[in-house]
């Protein structure tokens, strides 16, 4: 259940290799790739759990905030790249799927929006929505305020106490290419679920891990990507959390995975069908 994943996680490689940080199974990890890089992220070792399929770098440490401030600030005005295209397109797709499923996004929370491109596009489709964000970088917070964010929170979403003030406030919580950056993604996902209203929806988009990914997979090359989900591990996560969920592969060449989690699954399957239908017409590139 959620409380299991809200405990602090010891920041040591021994605690991360002794048992899977997702399903907590001891002795289940098998090494997939050892990736050696220069500088801060030298010596990476990705392991996958044989029980739940979750994969992560057992040697990872929390990525310092200075890395994001330094490496992502230059991209905030680049609206010509694929990142801008897929985020704005995906916001339109999600808006239509929510509408088709009868879910009114009166208040939305996005985790790690960066420059706020998804939010800007979502608000253009839903001008009455109150849209809050959690963003740690200075440039991201500034961009999101300019794009229409009602509240900008600079909090650690892996910390239960930091999220207490947001619990139960949101119809939709969105996380796009965020969880793969997190040292303790299970705590963050549990906190995202805590932020939902009883009838809310959690929408998570992240790289899609497969057993046949080799060490040249481009998501491995991002030094701050330290964990990966698959449809199977997301399905297992829903069971561990005690939530009903649907998982949809909606990205070009199966590169990414989108998961939907909902306390009340009534309209969830209709939303999954709508997402799949739209993704076949408008592939999301990640």
CORMODA-V756151 format. One line per field, one symbol per residue. psi: psi as a letter, one per 30 degrees, with the letter a starting at -180 (. if undefined). burial: # if it has 16 or more other C-alpha atoms within 10 Angstrom, else .. A space follows every 50 residues. Layout:
psi: ???
burial: ???
This chain:
psi: lefeggkkkkikeefffelkfdfgkkgfkkkekjkkllbegkikjklkkf effkkljffllkkkefeeeeffefffgjgflfeeeeeeeeeeeeeeeeef ggjjiekkkkkhfbfgeeeeeefefiffkjjlljkfkeeeeeeeeffgke kjkiljffjeeffeffkgfkekkkjjhefffkeifeeeeeeeeffklfgl kkjkklkjklfgklfgkffefjfgjflklleeeeeeeeeefgkklkkkjg lkhhflkkkkkkejgegeeeeeeeeeeeffeikkk.
burial: .#..##.........##.######...##..##.#.....#..######. ###########.#....#....#.........################.. #.#.#.#################.##..#########.#######.###. .##...####..#....##############################.## ##########........##..#########.######..#.######## #..##########.#.##.###.###.##..#####
